[in-house]
Amino acid sequence: MLNLILVAFLAICAAFIGPALDESQDQADALQQAQLDARHAERFDTAARAVCGGPESSYIQLEKGVIQCVTKRGHKTLKAHL
């Protein structure tokens, strides 16, 4: 009798805990993707600044992978594909 009650209790607990674990996995996947996107954006920014002349250089992203370097006064200089 005690075994039956214990098995029923575990089944009920699993029914409530299972979906909660799936949600936390979805949140973990979303967080991991956000961190990956941030790393890619940082690498792109570093590469774009290097192409434009150094760590203090400015650029405008025209489209995916294409940048336009600008001077500190906003004059456009060169276009580059990254």
Secondary structure, DSSP 8 states (H G I E B T S, - for coil): -HHHHHHHHHHHHHHHHHHHHHHHHHHHHHHHHHHHHHHHHHHHHHHHHHHHTSTT-EEEEEETTEEEEE-TT--EEEEEE-
